Amino acid sequence: KSDEVIGFRRGPVISRPPRGGRADFYLRLFGAMTSISTIACNSAYFIPREACPVCEGVNAVALHCSSYVENPVRDFVESHYRDQGVVNFSYLDGTDFVLCDCPDCGTLYQRNVPNDFLLGKIYNEMSSPKSVFQRAMRDLTIAEFEVISGELTELFLRVAKPPRDIRFLDYGFGYGSWARVAVALGAHVYATEISPDKIAYAKEIGVKILSEQEWPDMEFD
């Protein structure tokens, strides 16, 4: 997803992709790790997940663990934000990037995730609103629409409901590269977002923003 915050994502995660998919991508990028002696987590800015966020299993295996402020993770984070803003690594110091694999449900997830304070810093300070908006608008191309609409069409077919009856949640709206296509397909589209500029933009394109208190009690397709 183009508008997710790579390296910091806190929302719902998706199940393991097929071989050659996202699991192998992370392993190629960061390298494999089979055991962890000590996992660092600065509780002032991060929250450790003690269980799988999907099935709540506690048997996860760490695929990789290394500091946010050291390579290869540091280089990866810097490259992602290069066209968006400047990363303040003082908030990341003292915390490890840990990629976990849940054997119970096949979910890949990050163990240490940012708290609300750090999310605010990431979205409103480390990411320049002007730069992020300009990049999002550059991505509004026919080719991009074709790719996303193809994937959403496949998902909608699996749901086996008319689009008008589908309830679609975009967790971490950004500037709505996925949500806008779901709206165009006729779904009821909801999203979560913390940036005031992005919340205003969501309303402009017909997407209802939900609070962190609202969405857990709702059902989506």
GROMACS elastic network, one bead per residue, 0.5 to 0.9 nm:
[ bonds ]
;  ai    aj funct       b0    kb
    1     4     6  0.58259   500
    1   177     6  0.84327   500
    1   178     6  0.80493   500
    2     5     6  0.84963   500
    2   136     6  0.88532   500
    2   174     6  0.89362   500
    2   177     6  0.75733   500
    2   178     6  0.89266   500
    3     6     6  0.86912   500
    3   136     6  0.80361   500
    3   172     6  0.77906   500
    3   173     6  0.73921   500
    3   174     6  0.54063   500
    3   175     6  0.71246   500
    3   176     6  0.77469   500
    3   177     6  0.73244   500
    3   178     6  0.89518   500
    4     8     6  0.86136   500
    4     9     6  0.68150   500
    4   171     6  0.89832   500
    4   172     6  0.66108   500
    4   173     6  0.81200   500
    4   174     6  0.71687   500
    5     8     6  0.57042   500
    5     9     6  0.56221   500
    5    80     6  0.84117   500
    5    81     6  0.89641   500
    5   122     6  0.86148   500
    5   123     6  0.86715   500
    5   172     6  0.85626   500
    6     9     6  0.62888   500
    6    76     6  0.87316   500
    6    77     6  0.72412   500
    6    80     6  0.69903   500
    6    81     6  0.89195   500
    7    68     6  0.89893   500
    7    73     6  0.83620   500
    7    76     6  0.82761   500
    7    77     6  0.65981   500
    7    80     6  0.89123   500
    7    97     6  0.77528   500
    7   110     6  0.82563   500
    7   113     6  0.89107   500
    8   110     6  0.81852   500
    8   112     6  0.85415   500
    8   113     6  0.62241   500
    8   114     6  0.65200   500
    8   119     6  0.83426   500
    8   122     6  0.86829   500
    9    12     6  0.85773   500
    9    13     6  0.85599   500
    9   110     6  0.78758   500
    9   113     6  0.69749   500
    9   114     6  0.79962   500
    9   172     6  0.85793   500
   10    13     6  0.81834   500
   10   110     6  0.80478   500
   10   112     6  0.88178   500
   10   113     6  0.55965   500
   10   114     6  0.68648   500
   10   115     6  0.86490   500
   10   172     6  0.89537   500
   11   171     6  0.63917   500
   11   172     6  0.73826   500
   12    53     6  0.73148   500
   12    54     6  0.75739   500
   12   109     6  0.89341   500
   12   171     6  0.72967   500
   13    53     6  0.76853   500
   13    54     6  0.74947   500
   13   107     6  0.72068   500
   13   108     6  0.71440   500
   13   109     6  0.63248   500
   13   110     6  0.89523   500
   14    17     6  0.82581   500
   14    54     6  0.84689   500
   14   106     6  0.89100   500
   14   107     6  0.61606   500
   14   108     6  0.70612   500
   14   109     6  0.81789   500
   15    54     6  0.87672   500
   15   105     6  0.73592   500
   15   106     6  0.55918   500
   15   108     6  0.63658   500
   15   109     6  0.89490   500
   16    19     6  0.87765   500
   16    21     6  0.80472   500
   16    22     6  0.73471   500
   16    23     6  0.67077   500
   16   101     6  0.82823   500
   16   105     6  0.85237   500
   16   106     6  0.52075   500
   16   107     6  0.51162   500
   16   108     6  0.58594   500
   17    20     6  0.78175   500
   17    21     6  0.51100   500
   17    22     6  0.59317   500
   17    23     6  0.67272   500
   17    24     6  0.89228   500
   17   106     6  0.87346   500
   17   107     6  0.88251   500
   17   108     6  0.89629   500
   18    21     6  0.54286   500
   18    22     6  0.80515   500
   18    23     6  0.82319   500
   19    22     6  0.82738   500
   19    23     6  0.75459   500
   19    24     6  0.68643   500
   20    23     6  0.72786   500
   20    24     6  0.53537   500
   20    25     6  0.71050   500
   21    24     6  0.56920   500
   21    25     6  0.62511   500
   21    26     6  0.89897   500
   22    26     6  0.62432   500
   22    27     6  0.85786   500
   22   108     6  0.87629   500
   23    26     6  0.54120   500
   23    27     6  0.63152   500
   23    28     6  0.86941   500
   23   101     6  0.88035   500
   23   108     6  0.73565   500
   24    28     6  0.60022   500
   24    29     6  0.84004   500
   25    28     6  0.52352   500
   25    29     6  0.60901   500
   25    30     6  0.86352   500
   26    30     6  0.58970   500
   26    31     6  0.74079   500
   26    32     6  0.86335   500
   26    63     6  0.87765   500
   26    64     6  0.85756   500
   26    99     6  0.83853   500
   27    30     6  0.54459   500
   27    32     6  0.54771   500
   27    33     6  0.88208   500
   27    63     6  0.74129   500
   27    64     6  0.76251   500
   28    31     6  0.55314   500
   28    32     6  0.78814   500
   29    72     6  0.78109   500
   29    73     6  0.88384   500
   29    76     6  0.85807   500
   30    64     6  0.69772   500
   30    65     6  0.87540   500
   30    66     6  0.87461   500
   30    71     6  0.87777   500
   30    72     6  0.60901   500
   30    73     6  0.70783   500
   31    63     6  0.82499   500
   31    64     6  0.67889   500
   31    72     6  0.88829   500
   32    62     6  0.88107   500
   32    63     6  0.55879   500
   32    64     6  0.54874   500
   32    65     6  0.86238   500
   33    36     6  0.77731   500
   33    62     6  0.68092   500
   33    63     6  0.51409   500
   33    65     6  0.68018   500
   34    61     6  0.75566   500
   34    62     6  0.64075   500
   34    63     6  0.61426   500
   34    64     6  0.74066   500
   35    61     6  0.81014   500
   35    62     6  0.67968   500
   35    63     6  0.82367   500
   35    64     6  0.85328   500
   35    65     6  0.87307   500
   36    39     6  0.68495   500
   36    62     6  0.73041   500
   36    64     6  0.86399   500
   36    65     6  0.72058   500
   39    65     6  0.76196   500
   39    66     6  0.86111   500
   39    95     6  0.78370   500
   39    96     6  0.64046   500
   39    97     6  0.89188   500
   39    98     6  0.80283   500
   40    66     6  0.89919   500
   40    67     6  0.79597   500
   40    94     6  0.60508   500
   40    96     6  0.53035   500
   40    97     6  0.87635   500
   40   112     6  0.89412   500
   41    44     6  0.87672   500
   41    45     6  0.84693   500
   41    46     6  0.64828   500
   41    47     6  0.75755   500
   41    48     6  0.69383   500
   41    94     6  0.61631   500
   41    96     6  0.62287   500
   41    97     6  0.89335   500
   41   112     6  0.67417   500
   42    45     6  0.59514   500
   42    46     6  0.58187   500
   42    47     6  0.81154   500
   42    91     6  0.85963   500
   42    92     6  0.79188   500
   42    93     6  0.77052   500
   42    94     6  0.54734   500
   42    95     6  0.53306   500
   42    96     6  0.87636   500
   43    46     6  0.50644   500
   43    47     6  0.61786   500
   43    48     6  0.80630   500
   43    95     6  0.86412   500
   43   115     6  0.86227   500
   44    47     6  0.84688   500
   44    91     6  0.86830   500
   44   115     6  0.81567   500
   44   117     6  0.87288   500
   44   118     6  0.88231   500
   45    91     6  0.67469   500
   45    92     6  0.78269   500
   45    95     6  0.88824   500
   45   113     6  0.85132   500
   45   114     6  0.58495   500
   45   115     6  0.55672   500
   45   116     6  0.81064   500
   45   117     6  0.67531   500
   45   118     6  0.55989   500
   45   119     6  0.88011   500
   46    92     6  0.86479   500
   46    95     6  0.77068   500
   46   112     6  0.60017   500
   46   113     6  0.53329   500
   46   115     6  0.51456   500
   46   116     6  0.88116   500
   46   118     6  0.75666   500
   47   111     6  0.82207   500
   47   112     6  0.55751   500
   47   113     6  0.52873   500
   47   114     6  0.60538   500
   47   115     6  0.59708   500
   48    51     6  0.89933   500
   48   110     6  0.88717   500
   48   111     6  0.56182   500
   48   113     6  0.63730   500
   48   114     6  0.87926   500
   49    52     6  0.71581   500
   49    53     6  0.75057   500
   49   110     6  0.79237   500
   49   112     6  0.61549   500
   49   113     6  0.74954   500
   50    53     6  0.88136   500
   50    56     6  0.86106   500
   50    58     6  0.70540   500
   50   111     6  0.74893   500
   51    54     6  0.86474   500
   51    55     6  0.81677   500
   51    56     6  0.50253   500
   51    57     6  0.55121   500
   51    59     6  0.79265   500
   51    60     6  0.76700   500
   51   102     6  0.89268   500
   51   111     6  0.84777   500
   52    55     6  0.57662   500
   52    57     6  0.51802   500
   52    58     6  0.64260   500
   52    59     6  0.83145   500
   52    60     6  0.71535   500
   52   100     6  0.85714   500
   52   101     6  0.86579   500
   52   102     6  0.65224   500
   52   104     6  0.89803   500
   52   105     6  0.87580   500
   52   107     6  0.76705   500
   52   108     6  0.86994   500
   52   109     6  0.75457   500
   52   111     6  0.85759   500
   53    56     6  0.56238   500
   53    57     6  0.81603   500
   53   107     6  0.86156   500
   53   109     6  0.78257   500
   54    57     6  0.80716   500
   54   105     6  0.77563   500
   54   107     6  0.72698   500
   55   102     6  0.87034   500
   55   104     6  0.75483   500
   55   105     6  0.65575   500
   55   107     6  0.86323   500
   57    60     6  0.72455   500
   57   102     6  0.71501   500
   57   103     6  0.84363   500
   57   104     6  0.64747   500
   57   105     6  0.81344   500
   58   102     6  0.78871   500
   58   104     6  0.86996   500
   59   101     6  0.86833   500
   59   102     6  0.63932   500
   59   103     6  0.67398   500
   59   104     6  0.73303   500
   60   100     6  0.59307   500
   60   101     6  0.52492   500
   60   103     6  0.61902   500
   60   104     6  0.80040   500
   61    99     6  0.85307   500
   61   100     6  0.55139   500
   61   101     6  0.51817   500
   61   102     6  0.64615   500
   61   103     6  0.76031   500
   62    65     6  0.69607   500
   62    98     6  0.66455   500
   62    99     6  0.57894   500
   62   101     6  0.62495   500
   62   102     6  0.88867   500
   62   111     6  0.88379   500
   63    98     6  0.75214   500
   63    99     6  0.55142   500
   63   100     6  0.56366   500
   63   101     6  0.65856   500
   64    97     6  0.77068   500
   64    98     6  0.56070   500
   64    99     6  0.52619   500
   64   100     6  0.73442   500
   65    96     6  0.62462   500
   65    97     6  0.56329   500
   65    99     6  0.66531   500
   65   100     6  0.89456   500
   66    69     6  0.86352   500
   66    70     6  0.73469   500
   66    71     6  0.81193   500
   66    72     6  0.81468   500
   66    73     6  0.72245   500
   66    95     6  0.85373   500
   66    96     6  0.51905   500
   66    97     6  0.55563   500
   66    98     6  0.68217   500
   67    70     6  0.53839   500
   67    71     6  0.77399   500
   67    72     6  0.87638   500
   67    73     6  0.70374   500
   67    74     6  0.79547   500
   67    92     6  0.83949   500
   67    93     6  0.75753   500
   67    94     6  0.73240   500
   67    95     6  0.60258   500
   67    97     6  0.58579   500
   67    98     6  0.86236   500
   68    71     6  0.76764   500
   68    72     6  0.84609   500
   68    73     6  0.54971   500
   68    74     6  0.55260   500
   68    77     6  0.81890   500
   68    89     6  0.79596   500
   68    92     6  0.59365   500
   68    93     6  0.66462   500
   68    94     6  0.79697   500
   68    95     6  0.63103   500
   68    96     6  0.55490   500
   68    97     6  0.56990   500
   69    72     6  0.88817   500
   69    73     6  0.70822   500
   69    74     6  0.51333   500
   69    75     6  0.87462   500
   69    89     6  0.64732   500
   69    90     6  0.85377   500
   69    92     6  0.65888   500
   69    93     6  0.58550   500
   69    94     6  0.81994   500
   69    95     6  0.82999   500
   69    96     6  0.84475   500
   70    73     6  0.61928   500
   70    74     6  0.51704   500
   70    75     6  0.78665   500
   71    75     6  0.57526   500
   71    76     6  0.79201   500
   72    75     6  0.55224   500
   72    76     6  0.64017   500
   72    77     6  0.89317   500
   73    76     6  0.50354   500
   73    77     6  0.61932   500
   73    78     6  0.85784   500
   73    97     6  0.73963   500
   74    77     6  0.52556   500
   74    78     6  0.61256   500
   74    79     6  0.85500   500
   74    89     6  0.86802   500
   75    78     6  0.51525   500
   75    79     6  0.60474   500
   75    80     6  0.86241   500
   76    79     6  0.52269   500
   76    80     6  0.63103   500
   76    81     6  0.88699   500
   77    80     6  0.52143   500
   77    81     6  0.64094   500
   77    82     6  0.85714   500
   77    87     6  0.79307   500
   78    81     6  0.53005   500
   78    82     6  0.58606   500
   78    86     6  0.78864   500
   78    87     6  0.68347   500
   79    82     6  0.51357   500
   79    83     6  0.81785   500
   80    83     6  0.74324   500
   80    84     6  0.78891   500
   81    85     6  0.56945   500
   81    86     6  0.65701   500
   81    87     6  0.69810   500
   81   126     6  0.80143   500
   81   127     6  0.72467   500
   82    85     6  0.62128   500
   82    86     6  0.70565   500
   82    87     6  0.87267   500
   83    86     6  0.87511   500
   83   127     6  0.89009   500
   83   128     6  0.89204   500
   83   131     6  0.69562   500
   83   132     6  0.78781   500
   83   135     6  0.82106   500
   84   126     6  0.76888   500
   84   127     6  0.51583   500
   84   128     6  0.55814   500
   84   129     6  0.79909   500
   84   130     6  0.84789   500
   84   131     6  0.53689   500
   84   132     6  0.55280   500
   84   135     6  0.82563   500
   85   125     6  0.78311   500
   85   126     6  0.52985   500
   85   128     6  0.50622   500
   85   129     6  0.86989   500
   85   131     6  0.74103   500
   85   132     6  0.84134   500
   86   125     6  0.81604   500
   86   126     6  0.51393   500
   86   127     6  0.69302   500
   86   128     6  0.81568   500
   87    90     6  0.88330   500
   87    91     6  0.89991   500
   87   122     6  0.79267   500
   87   125     6  0.86621   500
   87   126     6  0.52544   500
   87   127     6  0.80180   500
   88    91     6  0.62389   500
   88    92     6  0.76019   500
   88   121     6  0.88763   500
   88   122     6  0.87375   500
   88   125     6  0.89709   500
   88   126     6  0.67939   500
   89    93     6  0.61143   500
   90    93     6  0.52738   500
   90    94     6  0.86586   500
   91    94     6  0.82673   500
   91    95     6  0.87402   500
   91   118     6  0.75318   500
   92    95     6  0.58281   500
   92    96     6  0.82574   500
   93    96     6  0.83257   500
   95   112     6  0.76793   500
   96   111     6  0.88850   500
   96   112     6  0.72889   500
   97   110     6  0.71818   500
   97   111     6  0.74992   500
   97   112     6  0.66969   500
   97   113     6  0.88795   500
   98   109     6  0.83807   500
   98   110     6  0.56211   500
   98   111     6  0.54437   500
   98   112     6  0.66765   500
   99   108     6  0.69914   500
   99   109     6  0.58664   500
   99   111     6  0.63952   500
   99   112     6  0.88312   500
  100   107     6  0.81568   500
  100   108     6  0.56426   500
  100   109     6  0.53179   500
  100   110     6  0.59734   500
  100   111     6  0.64641   500
  101   104     6  0.89990   500
  101   105     6  0.89685   500
  101   106     6  0.66087   500
  101   107     6  0.59576   500
  101   109     6  0.67053   500
  101   110     6  0.89616   500
  102   105     6  0.59660   500
  102   106     6  0.51967   500
  102   107     6  0.52711   500
  102   108     6  0.64353   500
  102   109     6  0.80993   500
  103   106     6  0.52969   500
  103   107     6  0.76106   500
  104   107     6  0.81464   500
  110   113     6  0.66825   500
  114   117     6  0.77477   500
  114   118     6  0.55701   500
  114   119     6  0.59718   500
  115   118     6  0.54859   500
  115   119     6  0.61711   500
  115   120     6  0.87229   500
  116   119     6  0.50323   500
  116   120     6  0.62105   500
  116   121     6  0.87431   500
  117   120     6  0.52842   500
  117   121     6  0.65438   500
  117   122     6  0.88720   500
  118   122     6  0.61029   500
  118   123     6  0.86186   500
  119   122     6  0.50129   500
  119   123     6  0.61024   500
  119   124     6  0.82430   500
  119   194     6  0.83218   500
  120   123     6  0.54032   500
  120   124     6  0.56792   500
  120   125     6  0.75236   500
  120   194     6  0.74209   500
  120   195     6  0.79132   500
  121   124     6  0.54159   500
  121   125     6  0.50432   500
  121   126     6  0.61922   500
  121   127     6  0.82999   500
  122   125     6  0.58192   500
  122   127     6  0.60745   500
  123   126     6  0.63245   500
  123   127     6  0.53255   500
  123   128     6  0.79618   500
  123   129     6  0.80757   500
  123   194     6  0.77622   500
  123   195     6  0.65496   500
  124   127     6  0.59293   500
  124   128     6  0.69547   500
  124   129     6  0.70078   500
  124   194     6  0.88848   500
  124   195     6  0.66848   500
  124   196     6  0.89960   500
  125   128     6  0.63835   500
  125   129     6  0.83135   500
  127   130     6  0.87093   500
  127   131     6  0.76844   500
  127   132     6  0.68590   500
  128   131     6  0.52794   500
  128   132     6  0.60754   500
  128   133     6  0.84984   500
  129   132     6  0.52308   500
  129   133     6  0.60239   500
  129   134     6  0.85549   500
  129   195     6  0.88484   500
  129   197     6  0.76757   500
  129   198     6  0.88783   500
  130   133     6  0.52360   500
  130   134     6  0.61660   500
  130   135     6  0.86546   500
  131   134     6  0.51814   500
  131   135     6  0.61853   500
  131   136     6  0.85878   500
  132   135     6  0.51995   500
  132   136     6  0.61340   500
  132   137     6  0.86713   500
  132   174     6  0.87959   500
  132   175     6  0.85677   500
  133   136     6  0.50530   500
  133   137     6  0.61884   500
  133   138     6  0.86308   500
  133   174     6  0.89806   500
  133   175     6  0.72387   500
  133   198     6  0.87818   500
  134   137     6  0.51925   500
  134   138     6  0.62448   500
  134   139     6  0.87570   500
  135   138     6  0.50654   500
  135   139     6  0.63703   500
  136   139     6  0.51574   500
  136   140     6  0.68080   500
  136   174     6  0.85672   500
  136   175     6  0.63763   500
  136   176     6  0.86205   500
  136   177     6  0.77529   500
  137   140     6  0.53121   500
  137   141     6  0.85683   500
  137   175     6  0.84464   500
  138   141     6  0.72636   500
  139   144     6  0.67818   500
  139   177     6  0.82251   500
  140   143     6  0.84361   500
  140   144     6  0.65585   500
  140   145     6  0.71403   500
  140   177     6  0.76836   500
  141   144     6  0.52157   500
  141   145     6  0.62109   500
  141   146     6  0.85484   500
  142   145     6  0.50448   500
  142   146     6  0.60186   500
  142   147     6  0.86912   500
  143   146     6  0.50881   500
  143   147     6  0.63821   500
  143   148     6  0.88336   500
  144   147     6  0.52408   500
  144   148     6  0.62900   500
  144   149     6  0.84496   500
  144   177     6  0.85572   500
  145   148     6  0.53026   500
  145   149     6  0.58059   500
  145   150     6  0.82939   500
  145   177     6  0.81830   500
  145   178     6  0.87636   500
  145   181     6  0.71714   500
  146   149     6  0.52628   500
  146   150     6  0.60141   500
  146   151     6  0.87127   500
  147   150     6  0.52525   500
  147   151     6  0.64596   500
  147   152     6  0.87881   500
  148   151     6  0.51812   500
  148   152     6  0.61149   500
  148   153     6  0.84270   500
  148   177     6  0.80178   500
  148   178     6  0.65982   500
  148   181     6  0.71530   500
  149   152     6  0.50716   500
  149   153     6  0.58556   500
  149   154     6  0.85267   500
  149   178     6  0.82786   500
  149   181     6  0.61766   500
  149   182     6  0.78056   500
  149   185     6  0.81638   500
  150   153     6  0.51382   500
  150   154     6  0.63669   500
  150   155     6  0.87916   500
  151   154     6  0.52082   500
  151   155     6  0.63626   500
  151   156     6  0.86926   500
  152   156     6  0.59699   500
  152   157     6  0.84701   500
  152   178     6  0.83013   500
  152   181     6  0.79881   500
  152   182     6  0.71850   500
  152   185     6  0.87020   500
  153   156     6  0.50512   500
  153   157     6  0.61327   500
  153   158     6  0.86864   500
  153   185     6  0.83045   500
  154   157     6  0.51862   500
  154   158     6  0.64505   500
  154   159     6  0.88920   500
  155   158     6  0.51493   500
  155   159     6  0.64249   500
  155   160     6  0.88579   500
  156   159     6  0.50606   500
  156   160     6  0.64712   500
  156   161     6  0.70928   500
  156   162     6  0.80791   500
  156   163     6  0.70143   500
  156   166     6  0.77840   500
  156   221     6  0.87097   500
  157   160     6  0.50739   500
  157   161     6  0.73003   500
  157   162     6  0.86692   500
  158   161     6  0.83015   500
  159   162     6  0.87493   500
  159   166     6  0.80248   500
  159   221     6  0.68426   500
  160   163     6  0.89106   500
  161   164     6  0.80293   500
  161   165     6  0.62386   500
  161   166     6  0.64962   500
  162   165     6  0.55060   500
  162   166     6  0.68143   500
  162   186     6  0.87372   500
  162   187     6  0.85373   500
  163   166     6  0.51886   500
  163   167     6  0.85254   500
  163   182     6  0.86649   500
  163   185     6  0.64603   500
  163   186     6  0.53035   500
  163   188     6  0.81585   500
  164   167     6  0.83771   500
  164   185     6  0.82398   500
  164   186     6  0.52335   500
  164   187     6  0.50118   500
  164   188     6  0.68062   500
  165   186     6  0.84778   500
  165   187     6  0.65773   500
  165   188     6  0.72286   500
  166   186     6  0.82326   500
  166   187     6  0.51476   500
  166   188     6  0.60554   500
  166   189     6  0.83124   500
  166   220     6  0.76099   500
  166   221     6  0.60905   500
  167   187     6  0.61539   500
  167   189     6  0.60773   500
  167   190     6  0.75392   500
  167   219     6  0.77196   500
  167   221     6  0.54101   500
  168   179     6  0.80517   500
  168   182     6  0.73481   500
  168   187     6  0.65964   500
  168   188     6  0.60304   500
  168   190     6  0.60323   500
  168   191     6  0.81647   500
  168   220     6  0.58537   500
  168   221     6  0.60614   500
  169   179     6  0.80337   500
  169   188     6  0.86624   500
  169   189     6  0.60621   500
  169   191     6  0.53166   500
  169   192     6  0.79726   500
  169   215     6  0.87490   500
  169   220     6  0.64959   500
  169   221     6  0.80265   500
  170   173     6  0.55772   500
  170   176     6  0.79678   500
  170   178     6  0.73093   500
  170   179     6  0.61788   500
  170   189     6  0.75305   500
  170   190     6  0.62377   500
  170   192     6  0.66274   500
  171   174     6  0.89961   500
  171   190     6  0.83772   500
  171   191     6  0.54704   500
  171   192     6  0.50956   500
  171   193     6  0.74241   500
  172   176     6  0.87103   500
  172   191     6  0.67411   500
  172   192     6  0.52504   500
  172   193     6  0.53039   500
  172   194     6  0.82670   500
  173   176     6  0.51927   500
  173   177     6  0.80598   500
  173   178     6  0.81358   500
  173   179     6  0.72391   500
  173   190     6  0.89213   500
  173   191     6  0.56689   500
  173   192     6  0.58607   500
  173   193     6  0.55670   500
  173   194     6  0.89810   500
  173   198     6  0.75677   500
  173   199     6  0.83315   500
  173   202     6  0.78010   500
  173   209     6  0.86405   500
  174   177     6  0.77808   500
  174   192     6  0.88717   500
  174   193     6  0.69538   500
  174   195     6  0.82686   500
  174   198     6  0.61660   500
  174   199     6  0.86027   500
  174   202     6  0.87263   500
  175   178     6  0.87051   500
  175   179     6  0.84779   500
  175   180     6  0.87302   500
  175   198     6  0.60270   500
  175   199     6  0.87520   500
  175   201     6  0.70589   500
  175   202     6  0.72358   500
  176   180     6  0.55579   500
  176   181     6  0.82832   500
  176   191     6  0.87866   500
  176   198     6  0.85560   500
  176   201     6  0.85278   500
  176   202     6  0.70680   500
  176   205     6  0.86785   500
  176   207     6  0.86859   500
  177   180     6  0.58845   500
  177   181     6  0.69766   500
  178   181     6  0.54402   500
  178   182     6  0.64145   500
  178   183     6  0.88268   500
  179   182     6  0.50369   500
  179   183     6  0.62047   500
  179   184     6  0.86453   500
  179   189     6  0.65685   500
  179   190     6  0.79081   500
  179   191     6  0.77634   500
  179   202     6  0.86538   500
  179   205     6  0.88552   500
  179   207     6  0.72335   500
  180   183     6  0.50598   500
  180   184     6  0.62589   500
  180   185     6  0.87367   500
  180   189     6  0.85076   500
  180   202     6  0.86923   500
  180   205     6  0.67565   500
  180   206     6  0.80937   500
  180   207     6  0.78365   500
  181   185     6  0.62239   500
  181   186     6  0.87504   500
  182   185     6  0.50488   500
  182   186     6  0.64958   500
  182   187     6  0.56772   500
  182   188     6  0.78871   500
  182   189     6  0.67020   500
  183   186     6  0.51702   500
  183   187     6  0.54507   500
  183   188     6  0.68651   500
  183   189     6  0.62052   500
  183   205     6  0.80746   500
  183   206     6  0.71970   500
  183   207     6  0.75621   500
  184   187     6  0.76019   500
  186   189     6  0.86819   500
  188   207     6  0.80913   500
  188   208     6  0.87074   500
  189   206     6  0.78074   500
  189   207     6  0.54759   500
  189   208     6  0.65479   500
  189   209     6  0.89137   500
  190   207     6  0.55789   500
  190   209     6  0.57847   500
  190   210     6  0.67200   500
  190   215     6  0.88895   500
  191   202     6  0.82197   500
  191   207     6  0.67910   500
  191   208     6  0.62080   500
  191   210     6  0.59141   500
  191   211     6  0.87380   500
  191   215     6  0.87225   500
  192   199     6  0.84494   500
  192   208     6  0.85026   500
  192   209     6  0.54353   500
  192   210     6  0.53026   500
  192   211     6  0.64457   500
  192   212     6  0.73967   500
  192   215     6  0.82270   500
  193   196     6  0.81786   500
  193   198     6  0.70188   500
  193   199     6  0.62834   500
  193   202     6  0.89915   500
  193   209     6  0.68857   500
  193   210     6  0.77958   500
  193   211     6  0.79703   500
  194   197     6  0.88768   500
  194   198     6  0.77058   500
  194   199     6  0.71271   500
  194   211     6  0.87031   500
  195   198     6  0.53004   500
  195   199     6  0.61310   500
  195   200     6  0.86831   500
  196   199     6  0.50590   500
  196   200     6  0.62131   500
  196   201     6  0.86470   500
  197   200     6  0.52542   500
  197   201     6  0.63165   500
  197   202     6  0.87681   500
  198   202     6  0.60978   500
  198   203     6  0.87283   500
  199   202     6  0.50863   500
  199   203     6  0.65303   500
  199   204     6  0.88788   500
  199   207     6  0.89729   500
  199   208     6  0.88390   500
  199   209     6  0.67709   500
  200   203     6  0.53375   500
  200   204     6  0.65589   500
  201   204     6  0.50234   500
  201   205     6  0.66624   500
  201   206     6  0.89221   500
  201   207     6  0.86903   500
  202   205     6  0.54464   500
  202   206     6  0.63921   500
  202   207     6  0.50659   500
  202   208     6  0.69863   500
  202   209     6  0.71530   500
  203   206     6  0.52145   500
  203   207     6  0.54207   500
  203   208     6  0.64400   500
  203   209     6  0.76378   500
  204   207     6  0.75821   500
  210   213     6  0.79316   500
  210   214     6  0.58912   500
  210   215     6  0.60548   500
  211   214     6  0.51823   500
  211   215     6  0.65712   500
  212   215     6  0.60957   500
  212   216     6  0.73149   500
  213   216     6  0.66854   500
  213   217     6  0.79526   500
  214   217     6  0.61375   500
  214   218     6  0.70413   500
  215   218     6  0.51771   500
  215   219     6  0.79407   500
  216   219     6  0.79454   500
